[in-house]
């Protein structure tokens, strides 16, 4: 779930977890399940690549080939098909 990390961030800022769950209409029963889940290494790599492509797009480059080249220049090397897939999903 996308909103459970938000609940954790709000809890560190002083918002009670019960209030966050109620406002976001989330089940409190799923919170312990979410906390036990481990983030896979492949997901971390995917996020890192998506961030590199996003930063390259901020430089004014367009097209997945140019974005992949700019991301590689910044240290995040990936093949162009991976850049295409990430750009297609993150439109």
N, C-alpha and C positions, 0 to 999 in steps of 0.2 A: 504494500500500500504506500502511496505517495505521502499521505498525511501523517503517518506515524513519526517520521523524522521531524516533522514540524512540531509535533507534540513534545518531543524531546528538547528541541530548541527553545520552545516556549517555557518548558519547565526550568531550564537553566536561567531564564530571564525572570523567573518568579511567578509565572502563571501556573496555578494549580492544574495538575494533569486531569483531574475530574472535570474541571471547567472546560479545558481544551477539548476533551473527548465529547462532552455534551454539545458544545458549540459546533464542532465539526461533524457531529452526528456519527461518531465512530463507536464501535463496540469496545468496551473495556476488556472484554475477554480475549481479544486478539492482540492486545498490546504485549503481553509476555511472549506470545509466539513470534511476534515481529522482532523483539529484542534478542531472541535466541538465534535468529537467522544470521548466518555468516555471509559476508559479501564475497563473492567469488573473484578470483584474480582477473578472470576474463572481463567481468563487469567493470572493475577498476581501470583496466586498460582501455575499454570502450569509452568510459567517461573521460579519461585523459585525452584520448584521440578526439573526441567530440569537442572538448574544451580547446584543443589546439586548432581545430578547424574553425571554431567560433572566433578565436582570437585572430586568425588569419583573415577571416571575413571582415573583421573590424578594420583591417588595413586597407580595405577597398578592393581586394581580389574577389573575382567572381568565377564560378565554374569549379567543379570538384577537382579538376586537374591542377589548376593554379593553387587552390586551397591545399591540396596534398603536398605540392612543392613548397609552399610557404610553411606548412606545418613541419615538413622535414627539415627546413632551414632552421626552425626553432628547436629541433631536437626530437620531435615526435614523428618517427618514420613509420609510414604505412603504405600499402599498395594503393593504387588509384581506385580499385574496385571497393576497397574498404571505405575510402573517402566518399565514393559515390553512395554507398549504402547508408553511411551515417548522414550525409547531406540529404538524401531522399527521405529518411525518417524524421530528421530534425527540421523540416521546412518551416 
